[in-house]
Amino acid sequence: MTKEEINYIVNAFVEAGRRIKESSFDGVEIHGAHTYLINQFLSLYSNRRTDEYRGSLKNRIRFLIEIYYKIREKVGDDFPILVKLTSSEFFESGLAFDETKLICKN
């Protein structure tokens, strides 16, 4: 994915969050688990990028953080945003439980 495509996807998540709130739902969940796109950014196993979205955990959570905080800006502080994560991928270079705990603190 190019950075332009990443921005497009981030904005698509944001607009989905906005529509969910406008539709009177009680909250929105960002799906960052089960090898879907967000999880692919989080995992060293699947993340083969060579830019600021690869490497340290801080870099690998950048995509999720951008999505979360931009949705937060759009829906306000009083609207619940949940994030579903894989706790551990259970294979070498996969996302580990200790990393997932750190992601949750961000």
Secondary structure in CASP SS format (residue, H / E / C, confidence):
PFRMAT SS
TARGET T0000
AUTHOR 0000-0000-0000
METHOD secondary structure of the structure
MODEL  1
M C 1.00
T C 1.00
K H 1.00
E H 1.00
E H 1.00
I H 1.00
N H 1.00
Y H 1.00
I H 1.00
V H 1.00
N H 1.00
A H 1.00
F H 1.00
V H 1.00
E H 1.00
A H 1.00
G H 1.00
R H 1.00
R H 1.00
I H 1.00
K H 1.00
E H 1.00
S C 1.00
S C 1.00
F C 1.00
D C 1.00
G C 1.00
V E 1.00
E E 1.00
I E 1.00
H E 1.00
G E 1.00
A C 1.00
H C 1.00
T C 1.00
Y C 1.00
L H 1.00
I H 1.00
N H 1.00
Q H 1.00
F H 1.00
L H 1.00
S C 1.00
L C 1.00
Y C 1.00
S C 1.00
N C 1.00
R C 1.00
R C 1.00
T C 1.00
D C 1.00
E C 1.00
Y C 1.00
R C 1.00
G C 1.00
S C 1.00
L H 1.00
K H 1.00
N H 1.00
R H 1.00
I C 1.00
R H 1.00
F H 1.00
L H 1.00
I H 1.00
E H 1.00
I H 1.00
Y H 1.00
Y H 1.00
K H 1.00
I H 1.00
R H 1.00
E H 1.00
K H 1.00
V H 1.00
G C 1.00
D C 1.00
D C 1.00
F C 1.00
P C 1.00
I E 1.00
L E 1.00
V E 1.00
K E 1.00
L E 1.00
T C 1.00
S C 1.00
S C 1.00
E C 1.00
F C 1.00
F C 1.00
E C 1.00
S C 1.00
G C 1.00
L C 1.00
A C 1.00
F H 1.00
D H 1.00
E H 1.00
T H 1.00
K H 1.00
L H 1.00
I H 1.00
C H 1.00
K H 1.00
N C 1.00
END
